[in-house]
Amino acid sequence: MLVSAHLTSYLHGGTMSQDLDELNQSRSMNLAAHLARLARTLPDAVAFKHDDGIEVTYRELDARVNRLANALVERGVGLGDRVAALMFNRIEFIETYWAAWRLGAICVPFNFRLSPPELEYLLDDSGAKVLILDAVLDTVDQMSLSQPPLRIWVGTNDGTRPAGIDAYDEVLAAASDAPAPAAGSECDTAIIMYTSGTTGRPKGAMLTHGNLLMQSANLIPLFNMTWHSEVNLCATPLFHIAGIGSLLPTFLLGGHTVIAPLAAFDPQAILETVRRYGVTTLFLVPTQWQAVCALPPMDPPITSLRRISWGASPTSIAILEAMDRTFPGVANVAVFGQTEMSPVTCALDAEDAIRKIGSVGKPIPSVESRIVDAAMHDVPVGEVGEIVYRGPTLMKGYWNKPDETAAAFAAGWFHSGDLVRADEEGFIYVVDRLKDMIISGGENIYCAEVEEVIHAHPEVVEAAVIGQPHDKWGEVPIAIVVRRPDSTLTEQTLLEHCAGRLAKFKWPQSVEFVAALPRNASGKVTKHTLRADHAE
């Protein structure tokens, strides 16, 4: 009788629908909803620290995220809108991610090294409603945008802020810290992460909350991580999938992440940060590990590290052995993947690192893979084919690019563009890249994008860009260029042409002028010939 009366009261103007809405929201695995949970269960635990001494607890972070989210609502941001971020590594970058997610909006992080024309394209393509950016970055002032986003400036209150641009601290101070209108679920897009392709135009990979959560669920057991005791050091850019992807497992477990500032890599400073904060997890690219391991032993030694990892480019036996000597007994895991897969697809444990040198390991849990030929037939063991994937970490598709999405998902699998082979034990080795990408110091450089800029010079007939081995960076781009017959174009002039059009790390390290580029019977440039001719 009491139950019946209670139900009747709900049906006659009660709050059953409101309660159900709240219950449905509590089921959500939207990343911002998880922040609210942590703010209730671990309110005083440190969530994030910046290496300059700034730190926020989960309760403080939740309140600041609410303030920013409410401020964004006042500026017209809602479900599905894009909030762009152009910042160095800082707490405000983290807050921007989570504030967008709290509204069911999409965060669009940009590489601050990009040139004004590159950023113009990304802002126009994403249709960002708001851009939150570092005050020290004047790149945006050099752009010509069809629909300029509202700007919020981070990092200065010295009176130099241009008119019409909001100050981040003032925005937060004026906004309410009441719970923002949480929206969205694990099926909604959380990030548009731009990744270039062979066309030279970046494509925005749409990664959902579910993609990122499943990726974290894969990594937690892979790294043997534990509940609210982890201290992660994020030394990679937060605009990169490796940056945001590396801190999410620690966040899910209620641990805390130390955010390293982005500057010239200082191996001594990294080790001092590890010791000062008791860091348990550290990811670096191989060139960085090489520099770290070349230092004299620290006194007293570092004892907090439980695991180290590396990826983004191949490494050598010498570096792996040096890592083992420098950090004895610490688990060493190599990871491999790509943005569209959120990003890790394969991992190689320390116990196999030397025995299987050159391998990227085996697919991680929840990632299904095949190695196929052009007709989607599985190739025999040891033969080369393209590795294709499917699973819950796979992106929704490319933003505003249905044709490219359809091509990437042909035959129901995601086509990675990586040519690989597998040995008898199932370990995978990358042989080449269909996508013609150079990995230089952990940064992806797409040859077609650099070629497009070089071709725009009036004295260039044609050009091809390839990767050349480099002791420090792994690979660097070099350009093979055909000039017009009467041209006096020099390497220096061509590099000056690239300035302002390309981020500096994409500039060719050298330029060679030739009479003609090698081609096959179909007229396509044979880059394998160029690579063989310019291997040194």
Secondary structure, DSSP 8 states (H G I E B T S, - for coil): -HHHHHHHHHHTT-SHHHHHHHHHHHH---HHHHHHHHHHHSTTSEEEEETTS-EEEHHHHHHHHHHHHHHHHHTT--TT-EEEEE--SSHHHHHHHHHHHHTT-EEEE--TTS-HHHHHHHHHHHT-SEEEEETT--GGGG---SS--EEEEES--SS---TT-EEHHHHHHHS--S-------TTSEEEEEEE--TTSS-EEEEEEHHHHHHHHHHHHHHTT--TT--EEEE-S-TTSHHHHHHHHHHHHTT-EEEE---SS--HHHHHHHHHHHT--EEEE-HHHHHHHHTS---SS------EEEEESS---HHHHHHHHHHSTT-EEEEEEE-GGGSSEEEEE-HHHHTTTTTEEEEE-TT-EEEEE-TTS-B--TT--EEEEEESTTS-SEETT-HHHHHHHTGGGSEEEEEEEEE-TT--EEEEEETT-EEEETTEEEEHHHHHHHHHTSTTEEEEEEEEEEETTTEEEEEEEEEE-TT----HHHHHHHHBTTB-GGGS-SEEEE-S---B-TTS-B-HHHHHHHT--
